[in-house]
Amino acid sequence: MMTNIFNNFFPGPVFYFILVWSLIWKGLALWRAAKNNHLVWYVVILVLNTAGILEILYIFIFGRKKEIKKIENR
């Protein structure tokens, strides 16, 4: 009886792995969104919990700074 109650309050190691994984990616994505002044992305990443999937997509696809090419006059 006590073991069952204990297991309900303290999930297995997979849960803790996903928790740490998600927190790392969420922190990195929130930092980049704040640095790039992407308020909408910041709020979406902060509110939605996607086990790191949305955060990874933002960091590697949507959060990249766009380079502005300068045209030199000759």
N, C-alpha and C positions, 0 to 999 in steps of 0.2 A: 504494500500500500504506500509506504513512504517513498519507495523508489519511483513509483509512477508519478507522484506529485513532484519529486525532485526533477525528473526528466521533463515535465511540462514547463517548469520555470527556467531550466538551463538546457537549451537545445544543443545539438551535437556540434562537432568541429566544422562541419560544412557551413552551418549558419554563421559562425564566427569568421570563417574565411571570406564568405560573401560580404559580410558586414565591413571588414577591413578593406577588402578589394573596392567596394563601392565608396567608402569614405576617402580613400586615396584619390580615385579618379574624380570624385565630386569636388574635392579640394583643389585639384589642379585645374579643372574646368571652370570653377568659380573664380579662381585667381586670374585665368586668362580672359574670361568674360569681363571682369572688372577692369583689367588692364586695357582691353580694347573698347571700353565704354559701350558694351552690348547689354543694356539694361534688360531687354526682353529675354535674351538668352540666360542672363543671370537669374532672373525670377523663375524661368521654366526649369532650369537645372536645380535650383534650390528647392522647388516644390515637388517635382516628380522624382520618384525613386525607381530607377530602371536597372539597378545592379551594375551600374557603370557603363551601360551601352550608350545612352544618350551623351554622357560625358565624353566618352572616347570619340564618338562621331563629331562632337563639337571641337575637341582639341585637334583632331587630325584633318577634318574636312571644313567645317563652317567657321572655325575660330582663327584661321590663318589670316594674317594681314595681307592685304592686296598691295602689291608693289606698283607704284606709279612710275611709268616710264617717261623720262624727260626727253623731249625732242631737241636736239642741239641745232642751233642755227649756224650754218657755215657760210 
